[in-house]
Amino acid sequence: MGSGDPFGMPVSHSLASGMGGIRTAGDLVARMQLHRKMRLPEAKAFVAAKLGLSPVELSDEVVMRELREELDIGVITSVPGASKALAAKARIGRLLDLKINSVEILKEKMK
């Protein structure tokens, strides 16, 4: 049996999907909870401040869709020319001042 919290990942996924995940800002809030060990209200306040929104607007699909497209940080449906996958993660990392492992590994391989 592995070590660690067996419910850690399902709880994180539940929180992210509960806020709408990538449809809104659930994925961004979950990242702050995991990377910086923030509690939910603190993570929401941090992300809202970085995005220039109120915490309530983080769950608004219309507001977040427009903002995610403007910031090019990934949306749920494909948009021609928009960032996807690691490119979107790299932009999220810059926006939230995070080092995202998969992005860092790619940067190392491209040196």
Biotite code that builds the C-alpha atoms (Angstrom):
import biotite.structure as struc

atoms = struc.array([
    struc.Atom([0.000, 0.000, 0.000], chain_id="A", res_id=1, res_name="MET", atom_name="CA", element="C"),
    struc.Atom([1.296, 3.482, -0.918], chain_id="A", res_id=2, res_name="GLY", atom_name="CA", element="C"),
    struc.Atom([1.964, 6.270, 1.494], chain_id="A", res_id=3, res_name="SER", atom_name="CA", element="C"),
    struc.Atom([0.150, 9.576, 1.713], chain_id="A", res_id=4, res_name="GLY", atom_name="CA", element="C"),
    struc.Atom([-3.471, 10.538, 1.925], chain_id="A", res_id=5, res_name="ASP", atom_name="CA", element="C"),
    struc.Atom([-5.581, 8.118, -0.136], chain_id="A", res_id=6, res_name="PRO", atom_name="CA", element="C"),
    struc.Atom([-8.323, 10.755, -0.380], chain_id="A", res_id=7, res_name="PHE", atom_name="CA", element="C"),
    struc.Atom([-6.047, 13.674, -1.286], chain_id="A", res_id=8, res_name="GLY", atom_name="CA", element="C"),
    struc.Atom([-6.492, 13.527, -5.044], chain_id="A", res_id=9, res_name="MET", atom_name="CA", element="C"),
    struc.Atom([-10.237, 12.705, -5.090], chain_id="A", res_id=10, res_name="PRO", atom_name="CA", element="C"),
    struc.Atom([-10.864, 15.589, -2.692], chain_id="A", res_id=11, res_name="VAL", atom_name="CA", element="C"),
    struc.Atom([-8.868, 17.967, -4.889], chain_id="A", res_id=12, res_name="SER", atom_name="CA", element="C"),
    struc.Atom([-10.724, 16.810, -7.978], chain_id="A", res_id=13, res_name="HIS", atom_name="CA", element="C"),
    struc.Atom([-14.030, 17.215, -6.183], chain_id="A", res_id=14, res_name="SER", atom_name="CA", element="C"),
    struc.Atom([-13.186, 20.770, -5.164], chain_id="A", res_id=15, res_name="LEU", atom_name="CA", element="C"),
    struc.Atom([-12.049, 21.687, -8.663], chain_id="A", res_id=16, res_name="ALA", atom_name="CA", element="C"),
    struc.Atom([-15.056, 20.149, -10.360], chain_id="A", res_id=17, res_name="SER", atom_name="CA", element="C"),
    struc.Atom([-17.362, 21.588, -7.698], chain_id="A", res_id=18, res_name="GLY", atom_name="CA", element="C"),
    struc.Atom([-16.298, 25.067, -8.808], chain_id="A", res_id=19, res_name="MET", atom_name="CA", element="C"),
    struc.Atom([-16.691, 24.152, -12.437], chain_id="A", res_id=20, res_name="GLY", atom_name="CA", element="C"),
    struc.Atom([-13.085, 23.122, -13.057], chain_id="A", res_id=21, res_name="GLY", atom_name="CA", element="C"),
    struc.Atom([-11.772, 24.702, -16.249], chain_id="A", res_id=22, res_name="ILE", atom_name="CA", element="C"),
    struc.Atom([-15.255, 26.022, -17.079], chain_id="A", res_id=23, res_name="ARG", atom_name="CA", element="C"),
    struc.Atom([-14.694, 28.597, -14.351], chain_id="A", res_id=24, res_name="THR", atom_name="CA", element="C"),
    struc.Atom([-11.691, 28.945, -12.012], chain_id="A", res_id=25, res_name="ALA", atom_name="CA", element="C"),
    struc.Atom([-11.891, 25.646, -10.141], chain_id="A", res_id=26, res_name="GLY", atom_name="CA", element="C"),
    struc.Atom([-8.642, 24.372, -11.612], chain_id="A", res_id=27, res_name="ASP", atom_name="CA", element="C"),
    struc.Atom([-6.805, 27.571, -10.678], chain_id="A", res_id=28, res_name="LEU", atom_name="CA", element="C"),
    struc.Atom([-8.113, 27.521, -7.112], chain_id="A", res_id=29, res_name="VAL", atom_name="CA", element="C"),
    struc.Atom([-7.247, 23.830, -6.736], chain_id="A", res_id=30, res_name="ALA", atom_name="CA", element="C"),
    struc.Atom([-3.693, 24.539, -7.928], chain_id="A", res_id=31, res_name="ARG", atom_name="CA", element="C"),
    struc.Atom([-3.244, 27.116, -5.184], chain_id="A", res_id=32, res_name="MET", atom_name="CA", element="C"),
    struc.Atom([-4.611, 24.700, -2.607], chain_id="A", res_id=33, res_name="GLN", atom_name="CA", element="C"),
    struc.Atom([-2.192, 21.999, -3.707], chain_id="A", res_id=34, res_name="LEU", atom_name="CA", element="C"),
    struc.Atom([0.905, 24.078, -4.511], chain_id="A", res_id=35, res_name="HIS", atom_name="CA", element="C"),
    struc.Atom([0.701, 26.600, -1.692], chain_id="A", res_id=36, res_name="ARG", atom_name="CA", element="C"),
    struc.Atom([-1.371, 24.581, 0.792], chain_id="A", res_id=37, res_name="LYS", atom_name="CA", element="C"),
    struc.Atom([-3.996, 27.331, 0.945], chain_id="A", res_id=38, res_name="MET", atom_name="CA", element="C"),
    struc.Atom([-7.422, 26.784, 2.395], chain_id="A", res_id=39, res_name="ARG", atom_name="CA", element="C"),
    struc.Atom([-10.337, 27.196, -0.005], chain_id="A", res_id=40, res_name="LEU", atom_name="CA", element="C"),
    struc.Atom([-11.321, 30.787, 0.971], chain_id="A", res_id=41, res_name="PRO", atom_name="CA", element="C"),
    struc.Atom([-7.672, 31.912, 0.868], chain_id="A", res_id=42, res_name="GLU", atom_name="CA", element="C"),
    struc.Atom([-7.104, 30.228, -2.516], chain_id="A", res_id=43, res_name="ALA", atom_name="CA", element="C"),
    struc.Atom([-10.238, 31.824, -3.971], chain_id="A", res_id=44, res_name="LYS", atom_name="CA", element="C"),
    struc.Atom([-9.206, 35.267, -2.693], chain_id="A", res_id=45, res_name="ALA", atom_name="CA", element="C"),
    struc.Atom([-5.682, 34.845, -4.119], chain_id="A", res_id=46, res_name="PHE", atom_name="CA", element="C"),
    struc.Atom([-6.877, 33.737, -7.564], chain_id="A", res_id=47, res_name="VAL", atom_name="CA", element="C"),
    struc.Atom([-9.569, 36.442, -7.656], chain_id="A", res_id=48, res_name="ALA", atom_name="CA", element="C"),
    struc.Atom([-6.968, 39.109, -6.869], chain_id="A", res_id=49, res_name="ALA", atom_name="CA", element="C"),
    struc.Atom([-4.610, 37.791, -9.583], chain_id="A", res_id=50, res_name="LYS", atom_name="CA", element="C"),
    struc.Atom([-7.456, 37.850, -12.107], chain_id="A", res_id=51, res_name="LEU", atom_name="CA", element="C"),
    struc.Atom([-8.869, 41.212, -10.989], chain_id="A", res_id=52, res_name="GLY", atom_name="CA", element="C"),
    struc.Atom([-12.220, 39.667, -10.062], chain_id="A", res_id=53, res_name="LEU", atom_name="CA", element="C"),
    struc.Atom([-14.311, 39.139, -6.961], chain_id="A", res_id=54, res_name="SER", atom_name="CA", element="C"),
    struc.Atom([-14.313, 35.633, -5.448], chain_id="A", res_id=55, res_name="PRO", atom_name="CA", element="C"),
    struc.Atom([-17.972, 35.265, -6.476], chain_id="A", res_id=56, res_name="VAL", atom_name="CA", element="C"),
    struc.Atom([-17.089, 35.888, -10.141], chain_id="A", res_id=57, res_name="GLU", atom_name="CA", element="C"),
    struc.Atom([-14.717, 32.899, -10.103], chain_id="A", res_id=58, res_name="LEU", atom_name="CA", element="C"),
    struc.Atom([-17.745, 30.610, -10.407], chain_id="A", res_id=59, res_name="SER", atom_name="CA", element="C"),
    struc.Atom([-19.433, 32.592, -13.180], chain_id="A", res_id=60, res_name="ASP", atom_name="CA", element="C"),
    struc.Atom([-19.009, 30.606, -16.408], chain_id="A", res_id=61, res_name="GLU", atom_name="CA", element="C"),
    struc.Atom([-19.601, 33.586, -18.689], chain_id="A", res_id=62, res_name="VAL", atom_name="CA", element="C"),
    struc.Atom([-17.131, 35.881, -16.927], chain_id="A", res_id=63, res_name="VAL", atom_name="CA", element="C"),
    struc.Atom([-14.500, 33.162, -16.670], chain_id="A", res_id=64, res_name="MET", atom_name="CA", element="C"),
    struc.Atom([-14.903, 31.974, -20.274], chain_id="A", res_id=65, res_name="ARG", atom_name="CA", element="C"),
    struc.Atom([-14.221, 35.487, -21.554], chain_id="A", res_id=66, res_name="GLU", atom_name="CA", element="C"),
    struc.Atom([-11.310, 36.002, -19.160], chain_id="A", res_id=67, res_name="LEU", atom_name="CA", element="C"),
    struc.Atom([-9.758, 32.586, -19.839], chain_id="A", res_id=68, res_name="ARG", atom_name="CA", element="C"),
    struc.Atom([-9.867, 33.328, -23.580], chain_id="A", res_id=69, res_name="GLU", atom_name="CA", element="C"),
    struc.Atom([-8.410, 36.817, -23.063], chain_id="A", res_id=70, res_name="GLU", atom_name="CA", element="C"),
    struc.Atom([-5.572, 35.483, -20.853], chain_id="A", res_id=71, res_name="LEU", atom_name="CA", element="C"),
    struc.Atom([-5.148, 32.410, -23.096], chain_id="A", res_id=72, res_name="ASP", atom_name="CA", element="C"),
    struc.Atom([-5.091, 30.030, -20.130], chain_id="A", res_id=73, res_name="ILE", atom_name="CA", element="C"),
    struc.Atom([-7.254, 27.297, -21.611], chain_id="A", res_id=74, res_name="GLY", atom_name="CA", element="C"),
    struc.Atom([-10.978, 26.797, -22.090], chain_id="A", res_id=75, res_name="VAL", atom_name="CA", element="C"),
    struc.Atom([-13.157, 23.706, -22.069], chain_id="A", res_id=76, res_name="ILE", atom_name="CA", element="C"),
    struc.Atom([-13.831, 23.738, -25.827], chain_id="A", res_id=77, res_name="THR", atom_name="CA", element="C"),
    struc.Atom([-11.317, 24.129, -28.605], chain_id="A", res_id=78, res_name="SER", atom_name="CA", element="C"),
    struc.Atom([-10.730, 27.646, -29.894], chain_id="A", res_id=79, res_name="VAL", atom_name="CA", element="C"),
    struc.Atom([-8.592, 28.029, -33.032], chain_id="A", res_id=80, res_name="PRO", atom_name="CA", element="C"),
    struc.Atom([-5.215, 29.536, -32.176], chain_id="A", res_id=81, res_name="GLY", atom_name="CA", element="C"),
    struc.Atom([-5.748, 29.331, -28.413], chain_id="A", res_id=82, res_name="ALA", atom_name="CA", element="C"),
    struc.Atom([-3.239, 27.721, -26.062], chain_id="A", res_id=83, res_name="SER", atom_name="CA", element="C"),
    struc.Atom([-3.841, 24.118, -25.103], chain_id="A", res_id=84, res_name="LYS", atom_name="CA", element="C"),
    struc.Atom([-2.195, 21.627, -22.774], chain_id="A", res_id=85, res_name="ALA", atom_name="CA", element="C"),
    struc.Atom([1.314, 22.647, -21.685], chain_id="A", res_id=86, res_name="LEU", atom_name="CA", element="C"),
    struc.Atom([1.122, 26.064, -23.318], chain_id="A", res_id=87, res_name="ALA", atom_name="CA", element="C"),
    struc.Atom([-1.964, 26.903, -21.252], chain_id="A", res_id=88, res_name="ALA", atom_name="CA", element="C"),
    struc.Atom([-0.305, 25.432, -18.126], chain_id="A", res_id=89, res_name="LYS", atom_name="CA", element="C"),
    struc.Atom([2.766, 27.610, -18.718], chain_id="A", res_id=90, res_name="ALA", atom_name="CA", element="C"),
    struc.Atom([0.560, 30.706, -18.885], chain_id="A", res_id=91, res_name="ARG", atom_name="CA", element="C"),
    struc.Atom([-1.257, 29.625, -15.702], chain_id="A", res_id=92, res_name="ILE", atom_name="CA", element="C"),
    struc.Atom([2.105, 29.161, -13.976], chain_id="A", res_id=93, res_name="GLY", atom_name="CA", element="C"),
    struc.Atom([3.177, 32.693, -14.924], chain_id="A", res_id=94, res_name="ARG", atom_name="CA", element="C"),
    struc.Atom([-0.179, 34.161, -13.894], chain_id="A", res_id=95, res_name="LEU", atom_name="CA", element="C"),
    struc.Atom([-0.195, 32.501, -10.455], chain_id="A", res_id=96, res_name="LEU", atom_name="CA", element="C"),
    struc.Atom([3.586, 32.613, -9.852], chain_id="A", res_id=97, res_name="ASP", atom_name="CA", element="C"),
    struc.Atom([3.849, 28.800, -9.787], chain_id="A", res_id=98, res_name="LEU", atom_name="CA", element="C"),
    struc.Atom([6.341, 26.279, -11.048], chain_id="A", res_id=99, res_name="LYS", atom_name="CA", element="C"),
    struc.Atom([4.378, 23.522, -12.745], chain_id="A", res_id=100, res_name="ILE", atom_name="CA", element="C"),
    struc.Atom([6.424, 20.315, -12.984], chain_id="A", res_id=101, res_name="ASN", atom_name="CA", element="C"),
    struc.Atom([5.347, 19.273, -16.461], chain_id="A", res_id=102, res_name="SER", atom_name="CA", element="C"),
    struc.Atom([6.150, 22.744, -17.807], chain_id="A", res_id=103, res_name="VAL", atom_name="CA", element="C"),
    struc.Atom([9.535, 22.795, -16.071], chain_id="A", res_id=104, res_name="GLU", atom_name="CA", element="C"),
    struc.Atom([10.407, 19.346, -17.488], chain_id="A", res_id=105, res_name="ILE", atom_name="CA", element="C"),
    struc.Atom([9.529, 20.520, -20.993], chain_id="A", res_id=106, res_name="LEU", atom_name="CA", element="C"),
    struc.Atom([11.682, 23.651, -20.556], chain_id="A", res_id=107, res_name="LYS", atom_name="CA", element="C"),
    struc.Atom([14.633, 21.463, -19.511], chain_id="A", res_id=108, res_name="GLU", atom_name="CA", element="C"),
    struc.Atom([14.215, 19.193, -22.522], chain_id="A", res_id=109, res_name="LYS", atom_name="CA", element="C"),
    struc.Atom([14.135, 22.176, -24.884], chain_id="A", res_id=110, res_name="MET", atom_name="CA", element="C"),
    struc.Atom([17.470, 23.599, -23.669], chain_id="A", res_id=111, res_name="LYS", atom_name="CA", element="C"),
])
